Amino acid sequence: MIKELTEEQVQTMTLEEKDEWWLKNVYKGDMPQLTLRSALTGMILGGILSLTNLYIGIKTGWTLGVGISSVILSFAFFKLMDKMRLGSHMTILENNAMQSIATSAGYMTAPMMASIPAYMMVTGEVIPMWQTFWWIVVLALLGVLFAFPLKKRFINEEQMPFPEGYAAGVVLESLHSDDGKSGVFKAKLMMAGAGLSALIEILRADAVLEKIKLSFLALPHYWDDFIYKFATPKILGSPMKDLTIQFDTSIVMMGTGGLMNMKTAMSILIGGFLNYFVCAPILIQAGVIPEAKFKAITMWALWGGAAIMTTSSLYAFFSKPQIIVQSFSKLFVKKGKREAHALDKIELPMWIFAVGIPIVGFITVYLGHMWFGIHYWLGLLAIPLVFIFTLIAVTSTGLTAITPGGALGKLTQITYGVVAPGNVTTNLMTAGITSEVSLNASNLLMDIKPAYMLGGKPRHQAVGHVLGIFAGGLVAVPVFYSIFHGDISMFTSETMPLPGASIWKGVSEVLAHGLSNLHITAQIAAMVGAVLGILIEVLNKKTKGRFPLSGVGLGLGFVLRFTDAWSMALGTLIFWVARQKFKDKSSFGYRAFVDNQETLAAGVIAGGSIIGIILILLETAI
């Protein structure tokens, strides 16, 4: 059973007390973790799953977390090997190290969904494949280094949930549990959640069902599709479905909501409501937003949403600077003059951060200048921006499992729209730096979360993340180039729609002459959002966290589809109601929805994700 601090302990215990508690109650010592087999398995699975992310990103602009999927696939493989007497089970920490590598590899496709193809479309020139590979590797390594000093603050001190990482930890614990009836119940519950989620995904796969002549079993992609057979609900003339106000039949995002707290989930819902029910319909009717489509709405809404997340995250971070100060202070204390601590041998060593950031940062600036024409001083400006945006990204990922890389990239674009107006290529590639680095830093901390839950060594996760960077890059980059064969005209075609890259290109062109091309309402939204983000965090601090809104959650509501915001909030609400309803600890309801909330939610996420991957591959083949 996973041992965790209570909410009260998180709020009242000091960092030193939390570290001592972890060493005594959770740390598993020298249990095998990053071994040869866990490294190879993670690199192979990660390479395969990176291709899935490549396909999804090309079609939708989104990438999926592959941690839970890789954990279950790895467990099943070694379980089979054990039954065939060809090997033995992985330890729980080996499996966790493996998922860290696979997750890192899976996310290496992100730049090829955004800045890289956008740059090619703007310049009309194909970036050589070897340049793309080394560019995204260097950015990913910089992300790992930026994560080093943040681990103590967000994981040890704040005990942030990092929902996707938490789900991976719960799945790992359930799979490897040998706790008799409790372990069996957890496994069955997880399988039930996974089975239901997987079944729904199968019934949503139109092409697959049609191929096997079972179309009559198909579920609509949205429950409200039934309504549109008889009427078209509108808000100020805009169809609600075009405003993304729909009820998804998939329950994967509801599972994600099951790993959030009520405050974050409701803040996301409120942000989504304000954007899609109020702001967007009014601005569409006024002609400010050209059409009722997600892309068009996002091009306006991201300015206000990103501003809320920016000021909220920065205020929350710098209002507690002591953790960072403590981390850096260790660099300047001689070993002989301070007490040795058991954590020193397993934590992410701070000297690597101090030495690595300047070196890898210089390489990034140099390559940006040589390959993409970014002036040295503009490249240097991107490095402190990376630190700021990494704080925002990690806070968002820690609370919701969503890293707003696209929105943060747009903030970089608007910054360079001011300091380097008219320089479209610099605008794109500097945004690529901040987005990719913050994404990788957030991913590393997401991977460290289950290791912290299960008693693993953080530095093993960091090494695994680096292995995954190379595994994903070596597979995904050549496949990406083989798809379009150097023909840039394929970008934005039916085969390669690349909606993410289209938005990046559009923003860079809007800002080609500075902020003057950004509509006045978007400028006002950004200013209001900046003030609102600070105000929310001030109120949170004064009320000791009891203020009902989260700044990051509210801002995220403006950049997510409303259907996703609603689904996550509904998932949170369902489990909240269950906690109010089921009080008898011996009842099935309490054991399933209260005592094992994370297990059930993780099963829903895992089942839908794994079958979703398989169905995407099948539909592609069909």
N, C-alpha and C positions, 0 to 999 in steps of 0.2 A: 504493500500500500504506500502511495506517495505521501510523504510527510511534508506539511506546509505550515507556515505561520498563519495565525488567524489575522483578520483585518485589524483587530485591536493591537496585536503584537507588531504588525507592520507600522502602525502609527506611533507606537510608544517606545519601541526598542531602538537603541542606537545602532549604527552600522556595525560597530565592533561586536555588539551583542548578537546581531543577526549572523555575522560571520562565524562566531564561536558556535552558535546554535547549529548552523549548517554543517560545520566540521564534525560536530558530535553526533548529529542525528541523520544526516543525509549522505555525506561523503563516503564513497565506496573504496577509497584507497587505491590500490594498484590493480583492480579488476581490469582485464584486457579491454582496450578501447580502440585506439587507432592502430589496427594491425594490418598486415599485408592483405588479408582477405577482405577486411572491411573497406580498405582503400580501393582495391580493385573492383569490388562489387559496386561501391558508390560511384566510381568513375564510369563503369559500364552502364548502370541504370540511369545515371545522370545524363550521359551522352544520348541515350535513347529518348528519355523524357524531354530533353532539350529540343528534340525535333518536334515533339508534340506542341511545346510552347511556341516553336517557330511557326507552325501551321496556324495555331490559334491567334498568334500575334499578327500574322499577315492578314487574317480574315477579320479580326475584331479590334486589334490594337491592344489587347489585354494579354497578360501572362498569368499562368496559374502556378500556385505553390505545389511542388511535387514531393514534399517531405513525407507526408503521411502515405502517399501511394508507394514511395520507394521503401518505406519501413515495412509495409505489409508484403510487398513483393519479395523483399529480401528475406523476411521471416519465413514465408512460404517455401522459397527456394531451399534454404538451409534445413528446414523441417523435412523436406523431401530427401535432401542429401543424407540426413541422419537416418531416415527410415531405410534408405538404400545402402546404409553403412558405407557411404562414400565420404563422409565428413561428420562434423559435429555441429551442434547448435551454436549460433553466435551468442555471445553474452549480450545483455541488454545495452551495455555501453558501446559494444562493437556495432550493434545495429544502429544506435544513435549517431555514432561517428559516421557511419555509412550514409545516413540520411542527410547529414550536414554536407557531405561531398555532393550527393545527388541534387540537393536543393540549390547549391551554388552553381552547378552545371546547368540546371534548368533555367536559371535566371540570366544566363549569359546571352540570351537572345534579345534582351531588351533594346540595346542600341540599334539593332537591325530592324526594329519596328518603328523607330522614331528618327533620331538625328542622322544616322548614316544614309538611309534612302532619301530623306528630305534634302540633305546636302547634294546628293547626286542629281536630284530633280532640279534644284536651283542652278547648279553649275553646268549640268548636262554632261558631266564627266564621271566615269566609273572609278571609284576608289579601288586601287589594287587590293586584292584579297589579303595579301600578307600584311598590308597596312591596317586593314580593318581588324585582323586578328590581334596584332600587337597593341593597337589602340584600345580595344575593349578589355584586353588583359591588364594593361597598365591602369586603366580606370578602376577595374574591379579590385586590383591590389591596393590602390589608394583608398578604396572604400573599406577594405579590411583594416587598414592602419587607422583610419578615422574612428573605427568602432572601438579600438582598444581602450581609450580613456573613458568611454561612456558605459562600459559594462557594469562597473560598480554602482553607478548612479541609478541606472534603469532596472537592473536585475537584482543586485544585492540589496540596495537601499529601498527603491520604490516598489520592488517586487511586482513590476508591471506584468500583466497576463500574457502578452504576446500570443494571442489566441491560436494561431496556426502552430506555433512551436509548442504551446501547451497541449494542443490536441495530439501532436506527435508524441509528446511525453506520456500522455494518458494511454494512447494506443500501444506504445512500447510496454508500459507497465502491465497492461491487460494481457498482451500477447505472451509476455515472459513470466507472468504471475504463476506461482505454484502454491498459492495460498488456499488450497482446498476449495470449498464451496464458494467463497468470496471471489476467487479468481475465475472459476467457471461461470459464475453469474455475470461478472464483468464481461467476459468474452462473449457470452450469449447475448447480452444486452447490446454490446458493440456490433455484433453480427446482425442483430435485428434491425438496428438503426441503419447499418450499411445496406442490408438487404432491401429495406423499404426505399431508401434513397436511390439505390441502383435500379430497382424496378421502375421507379418513376422516370428515371433517365432513359431507360430502354423504351418505355411507352411514349416518350417524347421524340424518339428517333424516327421521323417519318420515312426517310429513305430506306433505312434498314427494314422496317416493318413492311414497307411496300414490296421490297425485294423478296421477302419470305411470305408474302401474301397474307399478312396479318394487319393490314391497314385499319381494319374495323376496331382494333384494340387501341389505336393511337389516342394519346392525350393531346389536347391543345398545348401550345407553348405557354399560353397565359389563360387563366380561368376566365378572364373577362372577354375572351374571344367569343363566348356564347352571346354576350350582350350585343356585340357588333353585328350579329346576324339580323338584329331587329332595329337597332338604333346606333347612333354615333354620339356618345356623350362628349360635350365640348366645354371648354372654359374660355370665354371671350372669343369664340370662333375657332379655337385651336382644339383638334381632337385630343382627348386625354391620352390615347395610346401613343400619339406622336410626341407628347410631352413626357413619355416614359412612365406615365401613371398607370401601371398595370400590376396584376397579381400573378407572379411567376408560379408555374406548376412545380418547378424544381424546388427542393427543400434544402439544397446545399447551403445557400446563404442564410437560411433559418438556423442551420446547424452552427454557422459562424456566429450568429447572434446569441446562440446558447452559451458561447464562451465570453460574451461581453457583459459588462455590468449595465444596470438599467440607466444610469446617468449618461453613459457614452451612447448607448443605442437610441435613447430618446432624443439626445442632442442631434444625432445624425438625422433622425426622422423630422425634427423641427426644421433643421436646415434644408432638407429636401422639400418639405412642405412650403416653406417661404419661397424657395426658388421656383418650383414647378407649378404651384397653385396660385402664386401671387405675382412674383417678379416677371417670370418668363411670359405668361399670357399677356400681361400689360405691355411689355416691351415688344412682343411679336405684333400685337395689334397696332402699336405705334410705329412699327417699321424699324425699330432699333435692332432687333434680332430678325434676320431676313426670313426665317422659316421655322416651323415647329418641328425641328429635328434635334436629336441629342447633340450632334456636332456643333450646330449653330448656337444652341443654348449654352453649351459648355464654353464656347469662345467668349461669351459675355460673363457667365457666372463664375468662371475660374478666378477672375480678378478679385472679387469680393471674398470668395471662399478661401483662396490662397492667402489673402491678407489676414483673415481671422486666424488661420492656422499659424502663420508666421509670427505675429505679435504674441499670440497666446503661448506658443511653444517657447519663444525666446524669454518671455517674462517668467514663465514657470521654471525654466531652466536656471536663469540667472538669479532668481529669488532664493535658490539653494546652491550657492557656489562652493560650499565647503567640501562636497564630494570630489569635485575636480581638483580643488586645492590640495586635498589629502592625497589624491592620486599622484599629482606632480611633485608634491613635497618629498616623496620617497626617492625621487631621482637625485636629490641633493643631500641625502643623508647617507653617510658612510655605513657600510654594513656592520662594522665593529661598534658603532655607536647607537644602534637601535636593536631592539629585540627581534630575533628571527621569528617569522610567523609561518605556520604550515601552509597558509594560502600563497605565500610568495613563490613556492615551487610549482604551483599549478595554475595561478592566475595568468592573464595575458601580461607579459612583462612590459612595463612602461618605457623602458629604454628603446625598445624596438619602435614604438610610436615616435619618440623624440628624434631618433635617427632616420627612421623610414620616411616620415612625412616630407621633410625637406628634399630627400633624394628622389623619391618617386614623384613628388610634386614638381621638381625641376625637370625630370624626364617628361612629364605630362606637358609642361609649358613648352619645352623644346620640340617635342613631336607635333604639338598643336601649331607651332610656328612653321616648322619645316613642311608638314603635310597639308595643313589647311589654311595657312596664311594668317594665323592669329598673331597679332603683335605681342611681343613679350610682356609688356606691361598689362595688356588686356588679359593675357593668360594668367599672369600673377594675381590679378584681381579675382579670378575664378576660385583660387585656393581658399581664401577666407570665406567666400560665399559657400563653398562646399561644406565648411564646418557649420555654418549657420543652418543651411538646408538639411544637413544630416541630423541636427538636433530635432528639426521639425519632422523629418521622415521617421526617425526612430520613435518619437513620441506617438505619432500616428500608428505605426506598426505595432508598438507595444500595447496600444489600447484596442486596436481593431483588426490587426493583421493586414491592413491595407496600407501600402506605401504610396503616397501621392506623388510619384516621380514625375508624371506628366505635368501636374500643376506646379511643382517646384521648378521644373524646367522652364515653364512659362515665366516664372518670376525672374529667372536669369535672363530670359529673352527681353523682358521689359527693362531690366537693369542696363543691358547692353544697348537697348534701343535709345537710352539716354546718353550713355558715355561714348557709344560708337554708332551714331545714327547713320543709316544707309548701308551699313556693313552686314549684309544678310548672312554670309557664310560664318563670320565670327559669332553672330547672334545664335546660329544653330549649333555650332560645335561647342561653344562655351556652355550652352544649355545642356548639351549632351554630357559634359563633364559633371556638372552638379547633379543631374538626374541619375546617372549611372553610379556615381560614387555613393550618393546617399542611399540608393537602392541596395548596393552591396553591403554597406555598413549595417543597414537595417536587417538584411538577410542573415548576416553573421550573428547578430544579437538574437534573432529569432531562433537560430540553430543552437545558440548557447543556452537558451531558456530550458529546453528539455534536459540538457546535460546538467544544468543547475538543479532541476527537479529530481534527477535520478542519481546525482552524486558523482558526475564526471568531471574531467579536467578541462577547463576552458581553453587552454592553449592547444589541446588536441583538436578542438573544434576549429580553431583558427587555421591550423595546418591543413585540416581536412577541407576547409573552405577554399584554400589556395589550390589544392589538388583539383577540386571541382571546377575552378575557374578555367584551368587548362583543358580539362576533359570536355566541358561544354563548348569552349571556343574551337577546339580541334574538330568537333563534329558539326556544330551548327553553322559555322562560317562557310566551310566548303559547300554544304548543302544549300545555304541561302544563295550563294553565287551560282550554283548549278541550276537553280530554278529560273533565273532571268537571263542567264547566259550573256551578260553584258549589255542587254537591251533595256535601257532605262524606260523606254516607252511602255514596258509591261507594268511599271508602277502605276497604281490606281486603276488598273484594268480589272476585269472580273476575276482573273486568275490571281492577281496580287493587289487587292484593293488598298491595303496599307492605310487604314483610316488614321492611325496614330501619326504617321509621317505626314499625312495631308494637313493635319491640324498644326503640326510644328512648322511646316512650310508656310501655311497661311498666316500664323502669328508673326513669323519673321518678316513677311511681306507687309503686313499691317504696320509693323513697327519700323519699317525701313527708313522713315523720316522722323523717328523719335516718338514721343507720346502724343504728338498732335493728331495722329491717325487713330488713336484709341478713343472710342466714343465717350463723351462727357459723362454719360451715366455709368460707364465702367470705371472711369476715374473716381467718381463719387462713391461707387460701391467699394472700391479698394480703400479709400480713406475711411469710410464708415466701418468697414471690416477691420481695419487696423486698430481703430479706437475700441471697437467692440471686443476684440480679442484680449486686449489689455484689461478692459473693464471686467470681463468674465473671470480672468485669473486673479485680479485684485479681490473680487468678491469671494472667490474660492478660498483665497488665503485668509481673508478676514473671518470666514465662517468655518475654517478648518476643514474644507472639502465638502461642506454640507450644501453649498449652493447647487441648485439642480441642473446646471448646464456645464458642459465641457466645451472649451473653445475649439479644440481640435475636432471633436465630434461635429459641432455645428458647422465648421468650415468644410468638413468632408461631405456633409449633406448637400452642399452646393456643387460638388464636382462628381458625385456618383449619380448613376441613374436612380430615379425615384423607386423603381421596382426593387432595386437592391437595398436601398435604405429601408424601405418598408419591410422587406423580407427579414432583414437582420433584426429590426425592431420587434417584429412579430415573434421571432425565435426567442429573443430575450424575454418578452412578455409571457410567452407560454411557460417558460421555466419559473418565472417569478410567480405566476398564478399557482403553479404546482407547489411551490414552497409555502404558499399561504393555505392551500387546500390540504396537503398531506402532512399531518403532524405525527401520526403513528409510525414510529421508526421500524416497526416490524412489517408494515404494509408494503405491497409491491410498488404502489405509487411513490412512496417515500424512497424506497431503495433504488428505484429506477430514475425518477425525475429530480430527486433532491440529493441523495447520497452519491449517486453516480451520474450527475448532470453532465460532467465533462466527458465521461465515457460514452454516453449516448450521443452527445453532440459531435464528438470526434468520429463516431461510427457513421453518422449521417454525412459528415464531410468526406470521410474516406471512401464510403461506398459510392457516392455520387461522383467523386473525382476519378476513381479508378475506372468505373464503367463509362464515365464521360470520355476518358482518354481512349478506351477501346472503341467506343462508338464513333468517335471522330476518325479514327483510323479506318474503321469499316466503311463509313460514309465516303471517305476519300477514295477508298478502293472501288466502291460502287460507282 
